[in-house]
Amino acid sequence: MYFLTALACTIIAGVLWFFFRDRKRLHLDFLAITFGSATLMWLVDCIASAIGGEGFLSFDDPQDGWVALWTLLGGIGLWLLVSFIANNGKKESPKDAPKE
Amino acid sequence: MACFLVSTAAAIGATVAQKVVAKKENKKTEIAETEIKEYKFGCETKWSTRLKYLATTLWTGSFLLAGEHVIHGEVVPFPPFLTAASDPASASEMLHEMGTVGVGMFALLVVAWGVGTFLWDLIKYRKHKKAQLKEANEEV
């Protein structure tokens, strides 16, 4: 279930990154990478489960909902923390300056 | 069980490599600032930037997976921190999982990063070629 959540988040973040690719200060690349890497890691986990005979996707575990929520909030929280709070004091690159 | 630890270790390595490469690149740019460079495929993106993206990929993926392991009770805030490490049978199973699933995760992330950086370079290269062609046409 959390694999599907991460996949959905990756697609949404990827689409947002594509449409707002000129707004570098939003750091949407970071958000897309965060969800994308988690999706790929869970994809390997799902494949390993399928090879082990447990099935590719599982919806039986009651904690899966919490993991899905963690995926969403953890990814967005990390994006806010790293892109806006930790980088707040950094000087803006000349490349990021708006074009006249 | 602890598959995310492989990517975490790789993330530490990638971060260290990125810092070292960034230092070397800074020294190089100081020396070669006045030289006129010929355009080559992939020359627009620094290796430190590429490694930064790799480190970000590995760190963020490991972070979200670590949270999943905490929720599932596989990681605890007291020693030995990994519940599977408490008895030898589970520990060997954990090491086997790290060797298969963990390494698989790391390999897939590296492949995704490689494909991503190659496509990025290709887009930049095609943009440069288009601009060059436009310039040549204008001259004619």
gemmi code that builds the backbone of each chain (N, CA, C; Angstrom):
import gemmi

chains = {
    "A": [
        ("MET", (0.823, -1.206, 0.000), (0.000, 0.000, 0.000), (0.867, 1.269, 0.000)),
        ("TYR", (1.923, 1.242, 0.839), (2.790, 2.434, 0.884), (3.609, 2.586, -0.393)),
        ("PHE", (3.809, 1.465, -1.092), (4.483, 1.562, -2.394), (3.624, 2.378, -3.365)),
        ("LEU", (2.326, 2.088, -3.353), (1.408, 2.819, -4.238), (1.318, 4.292, -3.846)),
        ("THR", (1.338, 4.546, -2.526), (1.316, 5.941, -2.039), (2.553, 6.689, -2.533)),
        ("ALA", (3.716, 6.031, -2.373), (4.973, 6.655, -2.813), (4.974, 6.881, -4.324)),
        ("LEU", (4.422, 5.913, -5.053), (4.362, 6.027, -6.517), (3.479, 7.212, -6.935)),
        ("ALA", (2.329, 7.332, -6.270), (1.412, 8.450, -6.564), (2.097, 9.786, -6.245)),
        ("CYS", (2.778, 9.832, -5.093), (3.485, 11.063, -4.689), (4.583, 11.405, -5.699)),
        ("THR", (5.284, 10.376, -6.198), (6.358, 10.597, -7.185), (5.786, 11.201, -8.462)),
        ("ILE", (4.662, 10.644, -8.913), (4.051, 11.150, -10.154), (3.612, 12.607, -9.968)),
        ("ILE", (2.955, 12.902, -8.844), (2.478, 14.274, -8.591), (3.670, 15.238, -8.488)),
        ("ALA", (4.688, 14.830, -7.699), (5.869, 15.702, -7.528), (6.607, 15.885, -8.856)),
        ("GLY", (6.673, 14.818, -9.662), (7.328, 14.889, -10.969), (6.612, 15.838, -11.913)),
        ("VAL", (5.287, 15.764, -11.917), (4.479, 16.661, -12.776), (4.664, 18.116, -12.323)),
        ("LEU", (4.646, 18.329, -11.000), (4.841, 19.688, -10.464), (6.227, 20.217, -10.829)),
        ("TRP", (7.225, 19.358, -10.727), (8.605, 19.736, -11.071), (8.684, 20.133, -12.550)),
        ("PHE", (7.994, 19.363, -13.399), (8.027, 19.646, -14.838), (7.381, 21.006, -15.148)),
        ("PHE", (6.228, 21.263, -14.534), (5.525, 22.518, -14.840), (6.159, 23.748, -14.187)),
        ("PHE", (6.799, 23.543, -13.046), (7.423, 24.682, -12.349), (8.947, 24.566, -12.358)),
        ("ARG", (9.516, 23.996, -13.451), (10.966, 23.762, -13.494), (11.787, 25.052, -13.513)),
        ("ASP", (11.190, 26.162, -13.895), (11.915, 27.439, -13.896), (11.983, 28.078, -12.504)),
        ("ARG", (11.097, 27.642, -11.615), (11.103, 28.195, -10.252), (12.008, 27.327, -9.375)),
        ("LYS", (13.300, 27.603, -9.483), (14.278, 26.743, -8.796), (14.221, 26.882, -7.281)),
        ("ARG", (13.699, 27.997, -6.816), (13.664, 28.213, -5.357), (12.637, 27.329, -4.663)),
        ("LEU", (11.758, 26.710, -5.449), (10.776, 25.779, -4.852), (11.413, 24.426, -4.526)),
        ("HIS", (12.548, 24.122, -5.128), (13.266, 22.856, -4.910), (12.366, 21.649, -5.128)),
        ("LEU", (11.550, 21.703, -6.169), (10.655, 20.569, -6.449), (11.418, 19.341, -6.934)),
        ("ASP", (12.642, 19.567, -7.432), (13.494, 18.429, -7.811), (13.791, 17.560, -6.590)),
        ("PHE", (14.030, 18.225, -5.464), (14.310, 17.504, -4.218), (13.108, 16.655, -3.795)),
        ("LEU", (11.918, 17.242, -3.909), (10.690, 16.527, -3.527), (10.475, 15.307, -4.429)),
        ("ALA", (10.666, 15.492, -5.726), (10.479, 14.384, -6.671), (11.513, 13.287, -6.441)),
        ("ILE", (12.750, 13.693, -6.147), (13.807, 12.705, -5.883), (13.501, 11.929, -4.596)),
        ("THR", (13.015, 12.645, -3.579), (12.685, 11.997, -2.299), (11.670, 10.875, -2.500)),
        ("PHE", (10.558, 11.204, -3.148), (9.517, 10.194, -3.357), (9.965, 9.139, -4.370)),
        ("GLY", (10.693, 9.576, -5.390), (11.152, 8.657, -6.434), (12.098, 7.592, -5.890)),
        ("SER", (13.036, 8.018, -5.044), (13.992, 7.046, -4.504), (13.298, 6.062, -3.561)),
        ("ALA", (12.350, 6.558, -2.757), (11.602, 5.660, -1.851), (10.779, 4.660, -2.668)),
        ("THR", (10.188, 5.135, -3.763), (9.398, 4.250, -4.635), (10.264, 3.133, -5.205)),
        ("LEU", (11.454, 3.507, -5.692), (12.353, 2.499, -6.265), (12.791, 1.481, -5.212)),
        ("MET", (13.060, 1.971, -4.005), (13.491, 1.065, -2.931), (12.369, 0.104, -2.549)),
        ("TRP", (11.150, 0.619, -2.477), (10.020, -0.255, -2.129), (9.658, -1.174, -3.300)),
        ("LEU", (9.983, -0.745, -4.503), (9.755, -1.613, -5.669), (10.605, -2.887, -5.545)),
        ("VAL", (11.868, -2.689, -5.135), (12.761, -3.844, -4.929), (12.211, -4.731, -3.811)),
        ("ASP", (11.707, -4.091, -2.761), (11.110, -4.818, -1.626), (9.909, -5.649, -2.097)),
        ("CYS", (9.065, -5.039, -2.941), (7.874, -5.730, -3.467), (8.278, -6.910, -4.350)),
        ("ILE", (9.320, -6.700, -5.176), (9.803, -7.781, -6.048), (10.340, -8.934, -5.192)),
        ("ALA", (11.086, -8.576, -4.137), (11.636, -9.608, -3.240), (10.512, -10.384, -2.560)),
        ("SER", (9.441, -9.661, -2.165), (8.273, -10.324, -1.544), (7.598, -11.267, -2.533)),
        ("ALA", (7.476, -10.798, -3.779), (6.838, -11.623, -4.812), (7.654, -12.884, -5.086)),
        ("ILE", (8.988, -12.725, -5.107), (9.870, -13.893, -5.319), (9.737, -14.869, -4.134)),
        ("GLY", (9.599, -14.289, -2.930), (9.455, -15.107, -1.721), (8.076, -15.743, -1.574)),
        ("GLY", (7.169, -15.453, -2.500), (5.839, -16.068, -2.493), (4.802, -15.336, -1.658)),
        ("GLU", (5.119, -14.105, -1.221), (4.166, -13.353, -0.385), (3.220, -12.476, -1.204)),
        ("GLY", (3.470, -12.354, -2.486), (2.649, -11.471, -3.321), (3.321, -10.124, -3.488)),
        ("PHE", (3.117, -9.512, -4.671), (3.798, -8.247, -4.979), (3.329, -7.120, -4.042)),
        ("LEU", (2.017, -6.997, -3.875), (1.465, -5.963, -2.992), (0.681, -6.629, -1.860)),
        ("SER", (0.800, -6.037, -0.680), (0.056, -6.591, 0.453), (-0.785, -5.489, 1.095)),
        ("PHE", (-2.029, -5.819, 1.398), (-2.916, -4.835, 2.040), (-3.404, -5.360, 3.397)),
        ("ASP", (-2.763, -6.427, 3.890), (-3.242, -7.081, 5.114), (-2.746, -6.415, 6.394)),
        ("ASP", (-1.523, -5.883, 6.340), (-0.918, -5.332, 7.553), (-1.640, -4.051, 7.986)),
        ("PRO", (-2.157, -4.003, 9.233), (-2.852, -2.781, 9.677), (-1.928, -1.565, 9.804)),
        ("GLN", (-0.615, -1.829, 9.901), (0.340, -0.704, 10.032), (0.672, -0.057, 8.685)),
        ("ASP", (0.245, -0.675, 7.619), (0.553, -0.141, 6.280), (-0.001, 1.271, 6.075)),
        ("GLY", (-1.149, 1.534, 6.656), (-1.755, 2.867, 6.571), (-0.869, 3.925, 7.212)),
        ("TRP", (-0.282, 3.553, 8.361), (0.626, 4.485, 9.060), (1.886, 4.722, 8.235)),
        ("VAL", (2.359, 3.660, 7.577), (3.566, 3.814, 6.745), (3.254, 4.722, 5.548)),
        ("ALA", (2.060, 4.551, 4.986), (1.650, 5.399, 3.852), (1.589, 6.868, 4.296)),
        ("LEU", (1.035, 7.082, 5.496), (0.953, 8.453, 6.038), (2.354, 9.010, 6.287)),
        ("TRP", (3.230, 8.156, 6.816), (4.626, 8.549, 7.064), (5.316, 8.916, 5.749)),
        ("THR", (5.054, 8.150, 4.707), (5.661, 8.413, 3.396), (5.322, 9.831, 2.942)),
        ("LEU", (4.044, 10.149, 3.049), (3.565, 11.464, 2.602), (4.125, 12.590, 3.480)),
        ("LEU", (3.926, 12.449, 4.802), (4.345, 13.515, 5.719), (5.872, 13.595, 5.842)),
        ("GLY", (6.534, 12.429, 5.856), (8.000, 12.401, 5.951), (8.649, 13.048, 4.745)),
        ("GLY", (8.129, 12.736, 3.564), (8.684, 13.311, 2.327), (8.490, 14.816, 2.271)),
        ("ILE", (7.272, 15.253, 2.584), (6.988, 16.700, 2.540), (7.765, 17.419, 3.661)),
        ("GLY", (7.821, 16.787, 4.828), (8.551, 17.380, 5.960), (10.027, 17.535, 5.644)),
        ("LEU", (10.602, 16.512, 5.042), (12.033, 16.550, 4.684), (12.295, 17.631, 3.632)),
        ("TRP", (11.370, 17.741, 2.681), (11.478, 18.761, 1.621), (11.442, 20.166, 2.234)),
        ("LEU", (10.499, 20.392, 3.150), (10.387, 21.699, 3.804), (11.632, 21.997, 4.629)),
        ("LEU", (12.094, 20.982, 5.360), (13.248, 21.161, 6.247), (14.529, 21.450, 5.459)),
        ("VAL", (14.818, 20.617, 4.475), (16.077, 20.753, 3.747), (16.048, 21.934, 2.767)),
        ("SER", (14.927, 22.092, 2.053), (14.888, 23.116, 1.004), (14.639, 24.522, 1.521)),
        ("PHE", (13.874, 24.665, 2.573), (13.498, 26.018, 3.000), (14.103, 26.441, 4.343)),
        ("ILE", (14.189, 25.518, 5.290), (14.695, 25.906, 6.607), (16.228, 25.825, 6.639)),
        ("ALA", (16.783, 24.679, 6.198), (18.248, 24.510, 6.238), (18.960, 25.390, 5.220)),
        ("ASN", (18.330, 25.660, 4.071), (18.963, 26.461, 3.014), (18.599, 27.938, 3.099)),
        ("ASN", (17.927, 28.326, 4.165), (17.426, 29.692, 4.267), (18.541, 30.741, 4.283)),
        ("GLY", (19.635, 30.411, 4.929), (20.733, 31.376, 5.059), (21.686, 31.385, 3.879)),
        ("LYS", (21.516, 30.446, 2.955), (22.464, 30.337, 1.825), (22.248, 31.443, 0.799)),
        ("LYS", (23.363, 31.832, 0.195), (23.287, 32.867, -0.839), (22.641, 32.296, -2.093)),
        ("GLU", (21.873, 33.119, -2.768), (21.218, 32.677, -3.994), (22.227, 32.607, -5.134)),
        ("SER", (22.182, 31.538, -5.896), (23.085, 31.377, -7.035), (22.660, 32.350, -8.143)),
        ("PRO", (23.621, 32.899, -8.898), (23.246, 33.825, -9.990), (22.322, 33.180, -11.028)),
        ("LYS", (22.432, 31.819, -11.153), (21.593, 31.103, -12.095), (20.113, 31.149, -11.691)),
        ("ASP", (19.875, 31.211, -10.364), (18.501, 31.182, -9.853), (17.801, 32.549, -9.899)),
        ("ALA", (18.583, 33.578, -10.142), (18.005, 34.921, -10.149), (17.014, 35.064, -11.301)),
        ("PRO", (15.908, 35.771, -11.080), (14.925, 35.894, -12.170), (15.502, 36.642, -13.366)),
        ("LYS", (15.150, 36.158, -14.566), (15.650, 36.770, -15.793), (14.917, 38.066, -16.097)),
        ("GLU", (15.683, 39.044, -16.576), (15.064, 40.332, -16.911), (14.767, 40.404, -18.394)),
    ],
    "B": [
        ("MET", (14.129, -5.717, 7.109), (14.768, -5.805, 8.435), (15.770, -4.665, 8.657)),
        ("ALA", (16.750, -4.604, 7.744), (17.708, -3.486, 7.834), (18.259, -3.166, 6.452)),
        ("CYS", (17.430, -3.404, 5.423), (17.903, -3.226, 4.046), (18.309, -1.789, 3.746)),
        ("PHE", (17.691, -0.834, 4.463), (17.991, 0.578, 4.211), (19.414, 0.957, 4.628)),
        ("LEU", (20.039, 0.119, 5.479), (21.391, 0.440, 5.964), (22.436, 0.421, 4.843)),
        ("VAL", (22.210, -0.397, 3.820), (23.149, -0.463, 2.681), (23.157, 0.891, 1.963)),
        ("SER", (21.950, 1.408, 1.701), (21.837, 2.711, 1.024), (22.333, 3.848, 1.920)),
        ("THR", (22.121, 3.710, 3.231), (22.607, 4.745, 4.153), (24.132, 4.804, 4.119)),
        ("ALA", (24.767, 3.622, 4.150), (26.238, 3.569, 4.082), (26.732, 4.166, 2.762)),
        ("ALA", (26.026, 3.836, 1.674), (26.395, 4.373, 0.354), (26.198, 5.884, 0.318)),
        ("ALA", (25.160, 6.372, 1.005), (24.883, 7.815, 1.057), (26.022, 8.553, 1.759)),
        ("ILE", (26.532, 7.955, 2.828), (27.666, 8.565, 3.545), (28.867, 8.644, 2.588)),
        ("GLY", (29.124, 7.547, 1.872), (30.223, 7.513, 0.906), (30.054, 8.542, -0.197)),
        ("ALA", (28.835, 8.651, -0.713), (28.556, 9.608, -1.804), (28.737, 11.044, -1.317)),
        ("THR", (28.328, 11.318, -0.071), (28.464, 12.677, 0.477), (29.939, 13.044, 0.627)),
        ("VAL", (30.725, 12.101, 1.139), (32.170, 12.349, 1.306), (32.812, 12.577, -0.071)),
        ("ALA", (32.460, 11.716, -1.037), (33.011, 11.839, -2.401), (32.635, 13.188, -3.012)),
        ("GLN", (31.400, 13.615, -2.780), (30.928, 14.892, -3.334), (31.738, 16.065, -2.765)),
        ("LYS", (32.011, 16.013, -1.456), (32.777, 17.100, -0.817), (34.200, 17.148, -1.373)),
        ("VAL", (34.811, 15.971, -1.532), (36.191, 15.894, -2.043), (36.249, 16.410, -3.480)),
        ("VAL", (35.311, 15.947, -4.313), (35.280, 16.355, -5.725), (35.018, 17.868, -5.841)),
        ("ALA", (34.127, 18.391, -4.999), (33.817, 19.831, -5.024), (35.060, 20.659, -4.706)),
        ("LYS", (35.857, 20.196, -3.744), (37.100, 20.896, -3.387), (38.072, 20.907, -4.564)),
        ("LYS", (38.210, 19.748, -5.204), (39.120, 19.621, -6.356), (38.656, 20.507, -7.508)),
        ("GLU", (37.339, 20.524, -7.745), (36.787, 21.337, -8.843), (36.997, 22.832, -8.584)),
        ("ASN", (36.868, 23.238, -7.329), (37.090, 24.645, -6.994), (38.521, 25.061, -7.292)),
        ("LYS", (39.464, 24.167, -6.980), (40.882, 24.439, -7.270), (41.101, 24.539, -8.775)),
        ("LYS", (40.491, 23.619, -9.527), (40.650, 23.580, -10.980), (40.094, 24.836, -11.642)),
        ("THR", (38.915, 25.284, -11.187), (38.297, 26.460, -11.818), (39.110, 27.722, -11.561)),
        ("GLU", (39.788, 27.758, -10.400), (40.649, 28.906, -10.102), (41.801, 28.983, -11.105)),
        ("ILE", (42.339, 27.810, -11.453), (43.481, 27.756, -12.391), (43.017, 28.043, -13.828)),
        ("ALA", (41.933, 27.380, -14.242), (41.528, 27.418, -15.658), (40.428, 28.427, -15.964)),
        ("GLU", (40.344, 29.486, -15.166), (39.285, 30.478, -15.382), (39.458, 31.246, -16.686)),
        ("THR", (40.715, 31.450, -17.062), (40.978, 32.257, -18.257), (40.981, 31.441, -19.552)),
        ("GLU", (41.075, 30.106, -19.421), (41.129, 29.248, -20.614), (39.768, 29.168, -21.312)),
        ("ILE", (39.803, 29.154, -22.649), (38.552, 28.978, -23.401), (38.345, 27.486, -23.617)),
        ("LYS", (37.187, 26.997, -23.154), (36.933, 25.553, -23.219), (36.138, 25.180, -24.464)),
        ("GLU", (36.453, 23.989, -24.967), (35.685, 23.428, -26.075), (34.484, 22.704, -25.486)),
        ("TYR", (33.314, 22.814, -26.154), (32.118, 22.176, -25.604), (32.187, 20.663, -25.797)),
        ("LYS", (31.975, 19.944, -24.689), (31.955, 18.480, -24.745), (30.668, 17.991, -24.100)),
        ("PHE", (30.254, 16.775, -24.483), (29.046, 16.172, -23.915), (29.211, 16.032, -22.388)),
        ("GLY", (28.286, 16.639, -21.652), (28.310, 16.507, -20.196), (29.182, 17.506, -19.469)),
        ("CYS", (29.795, 18.462, -20.222), (30.715, 19.396, -19.562), (29.994, 20.504, -18.787)),
        ("GLU", (28.692, 20.663, -19.030), (27.947, 21.738, -18.353), (27.649, 21.424, -16.888)),
        ("THR", (27.539, 20.142, -16.576), (27.228, 19.755, -15.198), (28.484, 19.247, -14.502)),
        ("LYS", (28.757, 19.845, -13.340), (29.931, 19.435, -12.571), (29.696, 18.070, -11.936)),
        ("TRP", (30.790, 17.349, -11.715), (30.686, 16.036, -11.068), (30.220, 16.161, -9.618)),
        ("SER", (30.563, 17.274, -8.986), (30.103, 17.469, -7.598), (28.575, 17.598, -7.556)),
        ("THR", (27.993, 18.235, -8.578), (26.534, 18.371, -8.659), (25.892, 17.006, -8.878)),
        ("ARG", (26.505, 16.230, -9.772), (25.975, 14.882, -10.032), (26.004, 14.044, -8.757)),
        ("LEU", (27.130, 14.109, -8.042), (27.264, 13.325, -6.808), (26.314, 13.816, -5.724)),
        ("LYS", (26.038, 15.126, -5.763), (25.078, 15.679, -4.802), (23.696, 15.066, -5.035)),
        ("TYR", (23.341, 14.921, -6.293), (22.046, 14.296, -6.625), (22.020, 12.823, -6.196)),
        ("LEU", (23.164, 12.143, -6.365), (23.234, 10.737, -5.939), (23.080, 10.632, -4.425)),
        ("ALA", (23.792, 11.511, -3.711), (23.718, 11.508, -2.248), (22.285, 11.822, -1.785)),
        ("THR", (21.652, 12.794, -2.443), (20.260, 13.151, -2.095), (19.340, 11.955, -2.311)),
        ("THR", (19.522, 11.280, -3.452), (18.700, 10.097, -3.763), (18.839, 9.040, -2.669)),
        ("LEU", (20.081, 8.766, -2.299), (20.324, 7.711, -1.312), (19.855, 8.109, 0.085)),
        ("TRP", (20.131, 9.357, 0.482), (19.743, 9.818, 1.824), (18.224, 9.838, 2.002)),
        ("THR", (17.536, 10.433, 1.039), (16.086, 10.590, 1.186), (15.356, 9.239, 1.149)),
        ("GLY", (15.795, 8.363, 0.250), (15.190, 7.031, 0.183), (15.408, 6.266, 1.480)),
        ("SER", (16.632, 6.326, 1.988), (16.949, 5.632, 3.244), (16.142, 6.204, 4.410)),
        ("PHE", (15.952, 7.516, 4.401), (15.204, 8.183, 5.481), (13.762, 7.678, 5.532)),
        ("LEU", (13.110, 7.635, 4.377), (11.710, 7.182, 4.346), (11.609, 5.689, 4.687)),
        ("LEU", (12.577, 4.910, 4.230), (12.560, 3.478, 4.552), (12.856, 3.225, 6.031)),
        ("ALA", (13.723, 4.064, 6.613), (14.023, 3.928, 8.048), (12.747, 4.155, 8.863)),
        ("GLY", (11.945, 5.139, 8.446), (10.659, 5.407, 9.115), (9.733, 4.205, 9.047)),
        ("GLU", (9.714, 3.578, 7.883), (8.875, 2.375, 7.715), (9.325, 1.273, 8.675)),
        ("HIS", (10.629, 1.111, 8.824), (11.168, 0.080, 9.717), (10.850, 0.400, 11.185)),
        ("VAL", (10.840, 1.682, 11.522), (10.494, 2.096, 12.900), (9.029, 1.743, 13.172)),
        ("ILE", (8.151, 2.069, 12.215), (6.710, 1.779, 12.380), (6.476, 0.265, 12.506)),
        ("HIS", (7.205, -0.508, 11.752), (7.056, -1.971, 11.816), (7.770, -2.588, 13.017)),
        ("GLY", (8.429, -1.766, 13.828), (9.098, -2.245, 15.041), (10.402, -2.975, 14.788)),
        ("GLU", (10.976, -2.786, 13.607), (12.250, -3.454, 13.288), (13.452, -2.626, 13.742)),
        ("VAL", (13.217, -1.341, 13.957), (14.261, -0.454, 14.486), (13.729, 0.118, 15.797)),
        ("VAL", (14.543, 0.032, 16.857), (14.125, 0.519, 18.183), (15.140, 1.541, 18.707)),
        ("PRO", (14.709, 2.435, 19.600), (15.642, 3.488, 20.052), (16.636, 3.056, 21.132)),
        ("PHE", (16.721, 1.772, 21.410), (17.671, 1.289, 22.422), (18.514, 0.143, 21.837)),
        ("PRO", (19.720, -0.083, 22.384), (20.583, -1.142, 21.838), (19.911, -2.516, 21.885)),
        ("PRO", (20.121, -3.332, 20.877), (21.029, -3.202, 19.715), (20.419, -2.431, 18.533)),
        ("PHE", (19.377, -1.676, 18.756), (18.713, -0.801, 17.753), (17.961, -1.550, 16.652)),
        ("LEU", (18.476, -2.710, 16.280), (17.771, -3.532, 15.284), (17.260, -4.776, 16.011)),
        ("THR", (15.951, -4.994, 15.993), (15.382, -6.123, 16.741), (15.910, -7.463, 16.208)),
        ("ALA", (16.231, -7.491, 14.916), (16.734, -8.737, 14.324), (18.138, -9.077, 14.815)),
        ("ALA", (18.850, -8.075, 15.355), (20.226, -8.324, 15.787), (20.293, -8.963, 17.170)),
        ("SER", (19.133, -9.112, 17.828), (19.136, -9.636, 19.200), (19.409, -11.143, 19.283)),
        ("ASP", (19.054, -11.888, 18.235), (19.408, -13.327, 18.274), (20.085, -13.750, 16.965)),
        ("PRO", (21.030, -14.694, 17.076), (21.879, -15.039, 15.917), (21.110, -15.513, 14.676)),
        ("ALA", (20.013, -16.230, 14.864), (19.247, -16.740, 13.707), (18.654, -15.583, 12.900)),
        ("SER", (18.053, -14.628, 13.624), (17.475, -13.455, 12.949), (18.563, -12.577, 12.339)),
        ("ALA", (19.714, -12.539, 13.043), (20.821, -11.703, 12.553), (21.329, -12.203, 11.206)),
        ("SER", (21.439, -13.511, 11.053), (21.925, -14.048, 9.767), (20.891, -13.813, 8.667)),
        ("GLU", (19.609, -13.893, 9.050), (18.537, -13.607, 8.084), (18.593, -12.133, 7.661)),
        ("MET", (18.872, -11.280, 8.642), (18.968, -9.837, 8.380), (20.131, -9.531, 7.426)),
        ("LEU", (21.267, -10.181, 7.691), (22.441, -9.973, 6.824), (22.168, -10.466, 5.401)),
        ("HIS", (21.435, -11.582, 5.309), (21.073, -12.106, 3.982), (20.174, -11.104, 3.254)),
        ("GLU", (19.228, -10.520, 3.995), (18.327, -9.525, 3.388), (19.092, -8.273, 2.955)),
        ("MET", (20.059, -7.881, 3.787), (20.877, -6.709, 3.426), (21.676, -6.987, 2.154)),
        ("GLY", (22.158, -8.207, 2.038), (22.960, -8.596, 0.870), (22.152, -8.734, -0.405)),
        ("THR", (20.898, -9.055, -0.278), (20.070, -9.243, -1.485), (19.192, -8.011, -1.757)),
        ("VAL", (18.227, -7.772, -0.871), (17.288, -6.649, -1.071), (18.006, -5.301, -0.941)),
        ("GLY", (18.845, -5.171, 0.087), (19.557, -3.903, 0.327), (20.462, -3.522, -0.827)),
        ("VAL", (21.237, -4.491, -1.294), (22.149, -4.236, -2.421), (21.336, -3.975, -3.699)),
        ("GLY", (20.229, -4.702, -3.848), (19.342, -4.490, -5.003), (18.791, -3.075, -5.030)),
        ("MET", (18.373, -2.585, -3.851), (17.855, -1.209, -3.737), (18.929, -0.198, -4.133)),
        ("PHE", (20.118, -0.403, -3.591), (21.238, 0.497, -3.877), (21.564, 0.490, -5.372)),
        ("ALA", (21.613, -0.704, -5.955), (21.935, -0.823, -7.382), (20.885, -0.128, -8.243)),
        ("LEU", (19.614, -0.320, -7.898), (18.544, 0.311, -8.681), (18.609, 1.840, -8.588)),
        ("LEU", (18.926, 2.350, -7.391), (19.045, 3.810, -7.221), (20.219, 4.359, -8.046)),
        ("VAL", (21.322, 3.627, -8.048), (22.493, 4.082, -8.818), (22.180, 4.067, -10.322)),
        ("VAL", (21.483, 3.008, -10.768), (21.105, 2.920, -12.189), (20.167, 4.085, -12.547)),
        ("ALA", (19.176, 4.350, -11.686), (18.224, 5.451, -11.928), (18.960, 6.785, -11.989)),
        ("TRP", (19.913, 6.963, -11.076), (20.718, 8.192, -11.071), (21.544, 8.305, -12.360)),
        ("GLY", (22.142, 7.202, -12.774), (22.947, 7.188, -14.002), (22.110, 7.547, -15.222)),
        ("VAL", (20.944, 6.946, -15.325), (20.044, 7.226, -16.458), (19.604, 8.693, -16.413)),
        ("GLY", (19.263, 9.155, -15.216), (18.816, 10.551, -15.041), (19.876, 11.552, -15.443)),
        ("THR", (21.101, 11.346, -15.001), (22.182, 12.289, -15.335), (22.525, 12.236, -16.828)),
        ("PHE", (22.440, 11.024, -17.409), (22.710, 10.894, -18.847), (21.660, 11.667, -19.658)),
        ("LEU", (20.387, 11.502, -19.263), (19.314, 12.214, -19.980), (19.459, 13.729, -19.820)),
        ("TRP", (19.850, 14.159, -18.625), (20.058, 15.586, -18.351), (21.150, 16.138, -19.270)),
        ("ASP", (22.264, 15.385, -19.371), (23.376, 15.787, -20.243), (22.941, 15.832, -21.701)),
        ("LEU", (22.135, 14.844, -22.076), (21.650, 14.758, -23.458), (20.767, 15.973, -23.797)),
        ("ILE", (19.902, 16.359, -22.861), (19.036, 17.531, -23.081), (19.890, 18.787, -23.253)),
        ("LYS", (20.883, 18.946, -22.369), (21.773, 20.116, -22.425), (22.563, 20.132, -23.741)),
        ("TYR", (23.045, 18.953, -24.140), (23.849, 18.835, -25.360), (23.007, 19.205, -26.587)),
        ("ARG", (21.778, 18.710, -26.627), (20.895, 18.992, -27.773), (20.530, 20.481, -27.825)),
        ("LYS", (20.349, 21.079, -26.642), (20.066, 22.518, -26.566), (21.234, 23.310, -27.131)),
        ("HIS", (22.446, 22.899, -26.738), (23.655, 23.581, -27.196), (23.798, 23.453, -28.718)),
        ("LYS", (23.571, 22.237, -29.210), (23.689, 21.997, -30.657), (22.671, 22.840, -31.440)),
        ("LYS", (21.451, 22.934, -30.916), (20.390, 23.726, -31.548), (20.801, 25.191, -31.626)),
        ("ALA", (21.335, 25.684, -30.497), (21.763, 27.088, -30.436), (22.898, 27.347, -31.410)),
        ("GLN", (23.823, 26.371, -31.501), (24.962, 26.482, -32.425), (24.473, 26.547, -33.875)),
        ("LEU", (23.515, 25.685, -34.195), (22.951, 25.610, -35.544), (22.241, 26.925, -35.901)),
        ("LYS", (21.518, 27.455, -34.915), (20.796, 28.713, -35.104), (21.775, 29.845, -35.384)),
        ("GLU", (22.862, 29.856, -34.613), (23.898, 30.868, -34.761), (24.528, 30.797, -36.154)),
        ("ALA", (24.813, 29.578, -36.587), (25.430, 29.360, -37.907), (24.493, 29.807, -39.028)),
        ("ASN", (23.210, 29.517, -38.872), (22.214, 29.932, -39.868), (22.087, 31.449, -39.957)),
        ("GLU", (22.160, 32.096, -38.789), (22.062, 33.559, -38.747), (23.250, 34.211, -39.438)),
        ("GLU", (24.422, 33.567, -39.257), (25.652, 34.094, -39.888), (25.566, 34.015, -41.409)),
        ("VAL", (24.953, 32.907, -41.895), (24.799, 32.706, -43.346), (23.754, 33.682, -43.872)),
    ],
}
model = gemmi.Model(1)
for chain_id, residues in chains.items():
    chain = gemmi.Chain(chain_id)
    for i, (resn, *xyz) in enumerate(residues, 1):
        res = gemmi.Residue()
        res.name, res.seqid = resn, gemmi.SeqId(i, " ")
        for name, pos in zip(("N", "CA", "C"), xyz):
            atom = gemmi.Atom()
            atom.name, atom.element = name, gemmi.Element(name[0])
            atom.pos, atom.b_iso = gemmi.Position(*pos), 0.0
            res.add_atom(atom)
        chain.add_residue(res)
    model.add_chain(chain)
structure = gemmi.Structure()
structure.add_model(model)
structure.setup_entities()
